[in-house]
Amino acid sequence: MSIASSKDVLQIPPGNLVKINSVILSGEISFLHKSTKTPFPPLVESFQTKNNRIQIDAIIFIDASFPTPKFNVYQLYCISNSGDPKLQFFIDYDLKETEANDFNAYQITFEATNIGVPAGIKLSDVKTIEAYSWNIDPVTSRGTETTVQSN
């Protein structure tokens, strides 16, 4: 058995790439003290559409001194601890670590897809999602769980 080297660290989030519908700079936020380089978890809202799809709106906080990054979203199907279907989303960007106090808030909107979801499972069966802010430089992530609301 060998210990994984830093070269073996996962650089690309797991799951399948999903289409982003929009990225909007929605405002700025400032903190008096920022004591860690760990990214903030996203603020997330999700709801089931009339077409039985799941729409996700996530707010990601990025150091205000950086240009708008290229965002990607990856979707991964999994089973919750209670045995229920769940989707995880990894909102991916590549920026250097920061201890900034001023952040731009980007609203990223996307929809869940059936890609990677087992046969017999419908998106309407998914009641919980997790969304992670995934920065690949360095490989860090921080997430939050939310309930899919009915529309």
N, CA, C and O atoms as a DFTB+ gen file, in Angstrom:
604 C
 N C O
     1  1       0.851      -1.171       0.000
     2  2       0.000       0.000       0.000
     3  2       0.895       1.233       0.000
     4  3       1.842       1.323       0.782
     5  1       0.590       2.181      -0.882
     6  2       1.391       3.396      -0.932
     7  2       0.523       4.597      -0.585
     8  3      -0.701       4.567      -0.718
     9  1       1.179       5.630      -0.146
    10  2       0.487       6.876       0.175
    11  2       0.464       7.722      -1.088
    12  3       1.476       7.826      -1.781
    13  1      -0.678       8.326      -1.395
    14  2      -0.812       9.139      -2.596
    15  2       0.075      10.368      -2.492
    16  3       0.158      11.008      -1.444
    17  1       0.729      10.683      -3.587
    18  2       1.553      11.889      -3.623
    19  2       0.683      13.075      -4.005
    20  3      -0.471      12.908      -4.399
    21  1       1.239      14.268      -3.885
    22  2       0.480      15.469      -4.233
    23  2       0.112      15.472      -5.709
    24  3      -0.852      16.131      -6.096
    25  1       0.867      14.742      -6.554
    26  2       0.541      14.654      -7.972
    27  2      -0.724      13.840      -8.211
    28  3      -1.358      13.966      -9.259
    29  1      -1.095      12.998      -7.234
    30  2      -2.261      12.140      -7.375
    31  2      -3.554      12.819      -6.935
    32  3      -4.621      12.214      -7.037
    33  1      -3.491      14.044      -6.456
    34  2      -4.664      14.743      -5.948
    35  2      -5.622      15.031      -7.105
    36  3      -5.199      15.419      -8.194
    37  1      -6.909      14.835      -6.855
    38  2      -7.938      15.062      -7.855
    39  2      -7.982      16.542      -8.227
    40  3      -8.245      17.391      -7.375
    41  1      -7.724      16.851      -9.497
    42  2      -7.690      18.236      -9.959
    43  2      -9.019      18.676     -10.569
    44  3      -9.369      19.855     -10.517
    45  1      -9.753      17.733     -11.144
    46  2     -11.031      18.043     -11.772
    47  2     -12.114      17.429     -10.900
    48  3     -11.976      16.286     -10.462
    49  1     -13.180      18.160     -10.641
    50  2     -14.235      17.605      -9.785
    51  2     -14.833      16.336     -10.386
    52  3     -14.809      16.152     -11.603
    53  1     -15.367      15.464      -9.540
    54  2     -16.029      14.269     -10.059
    55  2     -17.359      14.629     -10.702
    56  3     -17.914      15.698     -10.448
    57  1     -17.856      13.739     -11.525
    58  2     -19.173      13.932     -12.113
    59  2     -19.115      14.377     -13.552
    60  3     -18.063      14.370     -14.190
    61  1     -20.275      14.764     -14.047
    62  2     -20.453      15.174     -15.439
    63  2     -20.657      16.678     -15.525
    64  3     -21.347      17.274     -14.698
    65  1     -20.051      17.279     -16.533
    66  2     -20.178      18.711     -16.768
    67  2     -21.621      19.033     -17.148
    68  3     -22.204      18.363     -18.000
    69  1     -22.200      20.059     -16.517
    70  2     -23.551      20.503     -16.872
    71  2     -23.486      21.924     -17.411
    72  3     -22.559      22.679     -17.113
    73  1     -24.481      22.271     -18.205
    74  2     -24.532      23.590     -18.837
    75  2     -24.923      24.647     -17.800
    76  3     -25.872      24.473     -17.036
    77  1     -24.172      25.733     -17.797
    78  2     -24.505      26.883     -16.953
    79  2     -25.426      27.789     -17.754
    80  3     -25.104      28.160     -18.883
    81  1     -26.575      28.151     -17.179
    82  2     -27.517      29.031     -17.865
    83  2     -27.093      30.490     -17.784
    84  3     -27.250      31.236     -18.750
    85  1     -26.555      30.904     -16.635
    86  2     -26.116      32.295     -16.506
    87  2     -25.132      32.447     -15.358
    88  3     -25.160      31.703     -14.378
    89  1     -24.260      33.442     -15.516
    90  2     -23.352      33.885     -14.454
    91  2     -23.524      35.391     -14.371
    92  3     -23.263      36.106     -15.339
    93  1     -23.960      35.872     -13.219
    94  2     -24.241      37.297     -13.042
    95  2     -23.480      37.803     -11.823
    96  3     -23.553      37.210     -10.747
    97  1     -22.750      38.898     -11.996
    98  2     -22.137      39.568     -10.852
    99  2     -23.274      40.251     -10.102
   100  3     -23.865      41.207     -10.603
   101  1     -23.582      39.762      -8.901
   102  2     -24.779      40.244      -8.215
   103  2     -24.505      41.182      -7.053
   104  3     -25.442      41.652      -6.409
   105  1     -23.233      41.466      -6.770
   106  2     -22.946      42.407      -5.700
   107  2     -21.601      42.156      -5.066
   108  3     -20.837      41.294      -5.498
   109  1     -21.326      42.934      -4.022
   110  2     -20.073      42.814      -3.280
   111  2     -20.386      42.643      -1.803
   112  3     -21.430      43.077      -1.314
   113  1     -19.467      42.007      -1.111
   114  2     -19.588      41.853       0.332
   115  2     -18.198      42.022       0.931
   116  3     -17.205      41.572       0.360
   117  1     -18.138      42.674       2.084
   118  2     -16.858      42.884       2.767
   119  2     -16.941      42.338       4.184
   120  3     -17.970      42.440       4.852
   121  1     -15.836      41.757       4.622
   122  2     -15.707      41.254       5.981
   123  2     -14.588      42.026       6.662
   124  3     -13.593      42.368       6.022
   125  1     -14.740      42.303       7.948
   126  2     -13.687      43.009       8.670
   127  2     -12.438      42.152       8.785
   128  3     -11.323      42.661       8.676
   129  1     -12.615      40.851       9.005
   130  2     -11.476      39.944       9.176
   131  2     -11.735      38.672       8.393
   132  3     -12.816      38.090       8.481
   133  1     -10.768      38.250       7.645
   134  2     -10.818      36.950       6.954
   135  2      -9.582      36.207       7.395
   136  3      -8.468      36.589       7.036
   137  1      -9.757      35.147       8.170
   138  2      -8.609      34.500       8.799
   139  2      -8.177      33.207       8.116
   140  3      -7.255      32.545       8.594
   141  1      -8.810      32.836       7.026
   142  2      -8.459      31.585       6.375
   143  2      -8.442      31.747       4.863
   144  3      -9.114      32.620       4.314
   145  1      -7.679      30.909       4.205
   146  2      -7.646      30.909       2.745
   147  2      -8.698      29.971       2.163
   148  3      -8.863      29.906       0.945
   149  1      -9.401      29.256       3.011
   150  2     -10.426      28.323       2.559
   151  2     -11.569      29.091       1.910
   152  3     -12.037      30.082       2.471
   153  1     -12.032      28.651       0.732
   154  2     -13.130      29.376       0.082
   155  2     -14.419      29.284       0.895
   156  3     -14.628      28.329       1.643
   157  1     -15.275      30.288       0.740
   158  2     -16.581      30.260       1.390
   159  2     -17.460      29.218       0.711
   160  3     -17.349      29.013      -0.498
   161  1     -18.334      28.556       1.470
   162  2     -19.281      27.650       0.812
   163  2     -20.285      28.479       0.011
   164  3     -20.550      29.632       0.353
   165  1     -20.837      27.904      -1.037
   166  2     -21.830      28.661      -1.803
   167  2     -23.141      28.796      -1.032
   168  3     -23.479      27.953      -0.201
   169  1     -23.861      29.859      -1.320
   170  2     -25.252      29.997      -0.866
   171  2     -26.098      29.403      -1.979
   172  3     -25.920      29.757      -3.144
   173  1     -27.008      28.509      -1.641
   174  2     -27.696      27.747      -2.680
   175  2     -29.197      27.715      -2.441
   176  3     -29.665      27.578      -1.311
   177  1     -29.938      27.846      -3.540
   178  2     -31.380      27.631      -3.539
   179  2     -31.677      26.690      -4.699
   180  3     -31.134      26.850      -5.792
   181  1     -32.533      25.716      -4.459
   182  2     -32.906      24.797      -5.535
   183  2     -34.404      24.553      -5.481
   184  3     -35.014      24.538      -4.412
   185  1     -34.977      24.363      -6.658
   186  2     -36.403      24.071      -6.701
   187  2     -36.729      23.221      -7.920
   188  3     -36.023      23.232      -8.928
   189  1     -37.822      22.488      -7.789
   190  2     -38.297      21.650      -8.875
   191  2     -39.168      22.508      -9.787
   192  3     -40.076      23.196      -9.321
   193  1     -38.889      22.463     -11.092
   194  2     -39.663      23.243     -12.054
   195  2     -40.938      22.487     -12.425
   196  3     -41.121      21.332     -12.040
   197  1     -41.802      23.144     -13.168
   198  2     -43.047      22.511     -13.617
   199  2     -42.770      21.337     -14.552
   200  3     -43.614      20.455     -14.709
   201  1     -41.583      21.325     -15.178
   202  2     -41.202      20.240     -16.097
   203  2     -40.493      19.108     -15.360
   204  3     -39.867      18.262     -15.998
   205  1     -40.577      19.075     -14.031
   206  2     -39.891      18.077     -13.197
   207  2     -38.376      18.120     -13.356
   208  3     -37.709      17.087     -13.298
   209  1     -37.850      19.289     -13.552
   210  2     -36.405      19.493     -13.548
   211  2     -36.040      20.177     -12.240
   212  3     -36.902      20.705     -11.537
   213  1     -34.759      20.159     -11.926
   214  2     -34.286      20.854     -10.729
   215  2     -33.426      22.022     -11.183
   216  3     -32.418      21.836     -11.864
   217  1     -33.835      23.233     -10.798
   218  2     -33.028      24.420     -11.088
   219  2     -32.261      24.791      -9.835
   220  3     -32.790      24.739      -8.725
   221  1     -31.005      25.165     -10.030
   222  2     -30.143      25.534      -8.913
   223  2     -29.619      26.941      -9.143
   224  3     -29.127      27.261     -10.225
   225  1     -29.728      27.776      -8.123
   226  2     -29.132      29.111      -8.107
   227  2     -28.107      29.106      -6.984
   228  3     -28.447      28.874      -5.824
   229  1     -26.861      29.359      -7.331
   230  2     -25.784      29.349      -6.334
   231  2     -25.051      30.677      -6.366
   232  3     -24.818      31.240      -7.436
   233  1     -24.688      31.176      -5.200
   234  2     -23.872      32.386      -5.088
   235  2     -22.483      31.948      -4.634
   236  3     -22.327      31.279      -3.613
   237  1     -21.485      32.339      -5.412
   238  2     -20.086      32.024      -5.117
   239  2     -19.370      33.337      -4.826
   240  3     -19.563      34.324      -5.536
   241  1     -18.546      33.349      -3.785
   242  2     -17.807      34.547      -3.396
   243  2     -16.360      34.433      -3.866
   244  3     -15.654      33.483      -3.527
   245  1     -15.926      35.432      -4.661
   246  2     -14.584      35.459      -5.243
   247  2     -13.907      36.768      -4.839
   248  3     -14.531      37.829      -4.861
   249  1     -12.641      36.688      -4.474
   250  2     -11.839      37.873      -4.134
   251  2     -12.105      38.973      -5.164
   252  3     -11.937      38.755      -6.364
   253  1     -12.518      40.148      -4.699
   254  2     -12.888      41.250      -5.589
   255  2     -11.725      41.764      -6.429
   256  3     -11.952      42.435      -7.435
   257  1     -10.488      41.467      -6.044
   258  2      -9.343      41.933      -6.833
   259  2      -9.076      41.039      -8.046
   260  3      -8.268      41.392      -8.905
   261  1      -9.747      39.881      -8.125
   262  2      -9.550      38.956      -9.246
   263  2     -10.546      39.246     -10.360
   264  3     -11.657      39.705     -10.093
   265  1     -10.157      38.982     -11.609
   266  2     -11.133      39.092     -12.698
   267  2     -12.173      37.973     -12.571
   268  3     -11.961      36.996     -11.853
   269  1     -13.280      38.128     -13.267
   270  2     -14.311      37.089     -13.250
   271  2     -13.713      35.783     -13.755
   272  3     -13.201      35.734     -14.873
   273  1     -13.769      34.724     -12.952
   274  2     -13.192      33.452     -13.397
   275  2     -14.124      32.719     -14.359
   276  3     -15.304      33.047     -14.482
   277  1     -13.564      31.726     -15.030
   278  2     -14.379      30.815     -15.832
   279  2     -14.921      29.761     -14.867
   280  3     -14.155      29.057     -14.208
   281  1     -16.224      29.663     -14.793
   282  2     -16.863      28.687     -13.923
   283  2     -17.278      27.460     -14.734
   284  3     -17.681      27.580     -15.891
   285  1     -17.176      26.289     -14.123
   286  2     -17.739      25.047     -14.642
   287  2     -18.528      24.413     -13.509
   288  3     -18.201      24.596     -12.337
   289  1     -19.567      23.669     -13.863
   290  2     -20.355      22.951     -12.859
   291  2     -20.380      21.477     -13.240
   292  3     -20.664      21.119     -14.383
   293  1     -20.078      20.632     -12.262
   294  2     -20.101      19.182     -12.437
   295  2     -21.173      18.597     -11.528
   296  3     -21.333      19.021     -10.384
   297  1     -21.907      17.617     -12.054
   298  2     -22.986      16.962     -11.312
   299  2     -22.604      15.514     -11.046
   300  3     -22.124      14.818     -11.941
   301  1     -22.818      15.063      -9.818
   302  2     -22.529      13.687      -9.428
   303  2     -23.729      13.119      -8.674
   304  3     -24.194      13.713      -7.701
   305  1     -24.225      11.975      -9.122
   306  2     -25.311      11.283      -8.422
   307  2     -24.723      10.480      -7.271
   308  3     -23.665       9.866      -7.413
   309  1     -25.405      10.486      -6.136
   310  2     -24.968       9.676      -4.997
   311  2     -26.192       9.311      -4.157
   312  3     -27.313       9.729      -4.446
   313  1     -25.953       8.543      -3.138
   314  2     -27.003       8.135      -2.204
   315  2     -26.712       8.802      -0.862
   316  3     -25.574       8.788      -0.393
   317  1     -27.737       9.385      -0.247
   318  2     -27.558      10.032       1.057
   319  2     -27.344       8.981       2.140
   320  3     -27.532       7.788       1.903
   321  1     -26.955       9.426       3.318
   322  2     -26.768       8.514       4.457
   323  2     -28.045       7.760       4.812
   324  3     -27.993       6.661       5.363
   325  1     -29.192       8.358       4.493
   326  2     -30.466       7.701       4.791
   327  2     -30.944       6.816       3.639
   328  3     -32.031       6.243       3.710
   329  1     -30.133       6.700       2.570
   330  2     -30.470       5.828       1.450
   331  2     -31.275       6.479       0.349
   332  3     -31.733       5.791      -0.563
   333  1     -31.463       7.792       0.407
   334  2     -32.240       8.505      -0.603
   335  2     -31.343       9.026      -1.721
   336  3     -30.162       9.294      -1.496
   337  1     -31.908       9.172      -2.949
   338  2     -31.119       9.731      -4.049
   339  2     -30.745      11.182      -3.758
   340  3     -31.545      11.945      -3.217
   341  1     -29.528      11.547      -4.123
   342  2     -29.035      12.907      -3.878
   343  2     -28.125      13.297      -5.042
   344  3     -27.479      12.441      -5.646
   345  1     -28.078      14.575      -5.345
   346  2     -27.153      15.090      -6.347
   347  2     -26.154      16.014      -5.674
   348  3     -26.504      16.802      -4.796
   349  1     -24.911      15.902      -6.101
   350  2     -23.863      16.818      -5.660
   351  2     -23.433      17.645      -6.866
   352  3     -23.332      17.133      -7.981
   353  1     -23.180      18.930      -6.628
   354  2     -22.714      19.835      -7.676
   355  2     -21.418      20.475      -7.216
   356  3     -21.313      20.963      -6.091
   357  1     -20.445      20.465      -8.090
   358  2     -19.140      21.051      -7.815
   359  2     -18.976      22.246      -8.741
   360  3     -18.868      22.090      -9.958
   361  1     -18.958      23.443      -8.156
   362  2     -18.794      24.678      -8.927
   363  2     -17.309      24.975      -8.941
   364  3     -16.718      25.342      -7.926
   365  1     -16.725      24.811     -10.106
   366  2     -15.287      24.772     -10.301
   367  2     -14.775      26.095     -10.875
   368  3     -15.377      26.669     -11.783
   369  1     -13.664      26.561     -10.333
   370  2     -12.951      27.724     -10.858
   371  2     -11.494      27.572     -10.469
   372  3     -11.169      26.756      -9.607
   373  1     -10.612      28.339     -11.088
   374  2      -9.177      28.198     -10.834
   375  2      -8.585      29.567     -10.501
   376  3      -8.284      30.356     -11.396
   377  1      -8.424      29.838      -9.216
   378  2      -7.820      31.089      -8.757
   379  2      -6.863      30.784      -7.621
   380  3      -7.004      29.764      -6.946
   381  1      -5.891      31.657      -7.406
   382  2      -4.954      31.413      -6.310
   383  2      -5.623      31.691      -4.962
   384  3      -6.624      32.401      -4.871
   385  1      -5.028      31.100      -3.918
   386  2      -5.550      31.299      -2.565
   387  2      -5.517      32.773      -2.192
   388  3      -4.694      33.538      -2.695
   389  1      -6.423      33.157      -1.302
   390  2      -6.479      34.552      -0.892
   391  2      -6.984      34.665       0.545
   392  3      -7.706      33.798       1.038
   393  1      -6.597      35.726       1.186
   394  2      -7.138      36.076       2.504
   395  2      -7.807      37.441       2.415
   396  3      -7.711      38.248       3.340
   397  1      -8.475      37.691       1.318
   398  2      -9.104      38.982       1.060
   399  2     -10.251      39.255       2.026
   400  3     -10.792      38.345       2.654
   401  1     -10.604      40.524       2.126
   402  2     -11.761      40.944       2.915
   403  2     -12.937      41.336       2.023
   404  3     -14.085      41.326       2.466
   405  1     -12.649      41.682       0.761
   406  2     -13.679      42.147      -0.170
   407  2     -13.913      41.082      -1.241
   408  3     -12.976      40.583      -1.864
   409  1     -15.191      40.750      -1.435
   410  2     -15.543      39.674      -2.356
   411  2     -16.646      40.112      -3.305
   412  3     -17.544      40.866      -2.931
   413  1     -16.564      39.624      -4.547
   414  2     -17.663      39.755      -5.493
   415  2     -18.533      38.513      -5.369
   416  3     -18.028      37.398      -5.236
   417  1     -19.837      38.718      -5.414
   418  2     -20.791      37.611      -5.354
   419  2     -21.286      37.335      -6.767
   420  3     -21.861      38.211      -7.414
   421  1     -21.061      36.119      -7.238
   422  2     -21.503      35.705      -8.568
   423  2     -22.666      34.734      -8.421
   424  3     -22.556      33.719      -7.734
   425  1     -23.791      35.056      -9.078
   426  2     -24.930      34.146      -9.080
   427  2     -24.821      33.259     -10.310
   428  3     -24.793      33.742     -11.442
   429  1     -24.760      31.956     -10.070
   430  2     -24.618      30.972     -11.138
   431  2     -25.894      30.145     -11.160
   432  3     -26.287      29.570     -10.145
   433  1     -26.542      30.088     -12.324
   434  2     -27.800      29.367     -12.472
   435  2     -27.596      28.204     -13.443
   436  3     -27.019      28.370     -14.518
   437  1     -28.081      27.025     -13.046
   438  2     -27.962      25.839     -13.898
   439  2     -29.063      24.853     -13.518
   440  3     -29.725      25.014     -12.492
   441  1     -29.253      23.824     -14.360
   442  2     -30.256      22.794     -14.099
   443  2     -29.600      21.435     -13.990
   444  3     -28.612      21.148     -14.664
   445  1     -30.166      20.600     -13.128
   446  2     -29.728      19.213     -13.023
   447  2     -30.129      18.481     -14.298
   448  3     -31.104      18.842     -14.957
   449  1     -29.361      17.448     -14.636
   450  2     -29.675      16.615     -15.795
   451  2     -29.797      15.159     -15.350
   452  3     -29.486      14.820     -14.209
   453  1     -30.249      14.314     -16.256
   454  2     -30.352      12.878     -15.975
   455  2     -29.034      12.149     -16.198
   456  3     -28.942      10.952     -15.925
   457  1     -28.021      12.838     -16.685
   458  2     -26.737      12.199     -16.966
   459  2     -26.143      11.671     -15.662
   460  3     -26.013      12.403     -14.681
   461  1     -25.789      10.395     -15.671
   462  2     -25.194       9.777     -14.492
   463  2     -26.192       9.323     -13.444
   464  3     -25.806       8.739     -12.432
   465  1     -27.472       9.585     -13.674
   466  2     -28.515       9.152     -12.739
   467  2     -28.959       7.750     -13.165
   468  3     -29.280       7.549     -14.336
   469  1     -28.987       6.782     -12.257
   470  2     -29.343       5.408     -12.629
   471  2     -30.750       5.299     -13.219
   472  3     -31.642       6.082     -12.892
   473  1     -30.921       4.314     -14.090
   474  2     -32.239       4.037     -14.658
   475  2     -33.212       3.765     -13.514
   476  3     -32.862       3.115     -12.529
   477  1     -34.427       4.265     -13.654
   478  2     -35.441       4.074     -12.624
   479  2     -35.491       5.191     -11.598
   480  3     -36.447       5.276     -10.827
   481  1     -34.477       6.052     -11.574
   482  2     -34.461       7.209     -10.669
   483  2     -34.810       8.441     -11.497
   484  3     -34.184       8.706     -12.523
   485  1     -35.814       9.193     -11.047
   486  2     -36.199      10.426     -11.729
   487  2     -35.677      11.617     -10.928
   488  3     -35.450      11.517      -9.722
   489  1     -35.492      12.731     -11.606
   490  2     -35.053      13.940     -10.895
   491  2     -36.059      14.326      -9.818
   492  3     -35.681      14.904      -8.799
   493  1     -37.326      14.017     -10.030
   494  2     -38.340      14.339      -9.014
   495  2     -38.161      13.505      -7.741
   496  3     -38.734      13.834      -6.702
   497  1     -37.365      12.421      -7.817
   498  2     -37.062      11.614      -6.629
   499  2     -36.000      12.267      -5.747
   500  3     -35.860      11.913      -4.576
   501  1     -35.260      13.211      -6.303
   502  2     -34.165      13.861      -5.575
   503  2     -34.749      14.973      -4.707
   504  3     -35.348      15.919      -5.218
   505  1     -34.573      14.854      -3.414
   506  2     -35.118      15.839      -2.469
   507  2     -34.036      16.701      -1.833
   508  3     -34.340      17.712      -1.200
   509  1     -32.773      16.309      -1.997
   510  2     -31.660      17.029      -1.387
   511  2     -30.513      17.136      -2.379
   512  3     -30.221      16.194      -3.117
   513  1     -29.869      18.298      -2.387
   514  2     -28.654      18.465      -3.177
   515  2     -27.554      19.019      -2.276
   516  3     -27.826      19.615      -1.233
   517  1     -26.332      18.816      -2.688
   518  2     -25.176      19.447      -2.057
   519  2     -24.454      20.227      -3.140
   520  3     -24.325      19.752      -4.268
   521  1     -23.987      21.410      -2.809
   522  2     -23.217      22.217      -3.754
   523  2     -21.908      22.604      -3.095
   524  3     -21.875      23.004      -1.931
   525  1     -20.830      22.478      -3.856
   526  2     -19.493      22.757      -3.352
   527  2     -18.820      23.823      -4.199
   528  3     -18.945      23.838      -5.423
   529  1     -18.115      24.701      -3.537
   530  2     -17.209      25.632      -4.192
   531  2     -15.880      24.897      -4.316
   532  3     -15.276      24.540      -3.304
   533  1     -15.419      24.666      -5.537
   534  2     -14.234      23.837      -5.795
   535  2     -13.200      24.691      -6.513
   536  3     -13.368      25.022      -7.687
   537  1     -12.140      25.043      -5.815
   538  2     -11.061      25.826      -6.417
   539  2      -9.886      24.891      -6.643
   540  3      -9.367      24.306      -5.692
   541  1      -9.457      24.743      -7.900
   542  2      -8.402      23.770      -8.188
   543  2      -6.998      24.296      -7.941
   544  3      -6.035      23.573      -8.197
   545  1      -6.836      25.511      -7.459
   546  2      -5.499      26.024      -7.147
   547  2      -5.513      26.667      -5.773
   548  3      -5.800      27.862      -5.697
   549  1      -5.236      25.998      -4.719
   550  2      -4.992      24.569      -4.597
   551  2      -6.305      23.818      -4.589
   552  3      -7.373      24.429      -4.625
   553  1      -6.234      22.503      -4.541
   554  2      -7.451      21.699      -4.550
   555  2      -8.122      21.822      -3.186
   556  3      -7.722      21.179      -2.216
   557  1      -9.140      22.654      -3.137
   558  2      -9.928      22.827      -1.914
   559  2     -11.387      22.864      -2.313
   560  3     -11.713      23.211      -3.448
   561  1     -12.243      22.521      -1.419
   562  2     -13.667      22.661      -1.682
   563  2     -14.383      22.859      -0.359
   564  3     -13.904      22.467       0.706
   565  1     -15.542      23.480      -0.465
   566  2     -16.348      23.734       0.719
   567  2     -17.798      23.726       0.270
   568  3     -18.132      24.368      -0.726
   569  1     -18.666      23.016       0.976
   570  2     -20.016      22.840       0.470
   571  2     -21.111      23.101       1.464
   572  3     -20.882      23.376       2.642
   573  1     -22.327      23.001       0.934
   574  2     -23.527      23.182       1.728
   575  2     -24.616      22.277       1.174
   576  3     -24.613      21.946      -0.012
   577  1     -25.540      21.879       2.027
   578  2     -26.644      21.016       1.611
   579  2     -27.932      21.815       1.680
   580  3     -28.117      22.634       2.580
   581  1     -28.824      21.575       0.723
   582  2     -30.103      22.265       0.716
   583  2     -31.194      21.326       0.219
   584  3     -30.921      20.356      -0.488
   585  1     -32.421      21.624       0.594
   586  2     -33.581      20.843       0.182
   587  2     -34.110      21.384      -1.134
   588  3     -34.160      22.597      -1.339
   589  1     -34.508      20.478      -2.032
   590  2     -35.131      20.872      -3.293
   591  2     -36.572      21.246      -2.979
   592  3     -37.343      20.426      -2.482
   593  1     -36.928      22.492      -3.274
   594  2     -38.271      22.983      -2.983
   595  2     -39.207      22.682      -4.143
   596  3     -38.791      22.698      -5.302
   597  1     -40.464      22.410      -3.838
   598  2     -41.475      22.203      -4.875
   599  2     -41.890      23.546      -5.417
   600  3     -41.912      24.540      -4.691
   601  1     -42.219      23.579      -6.687
   602  2     -42.635      24.826      -7.315
   603  2     -44.137      24.899      -7.407
   604  3     -44.677      25.884      -7.911
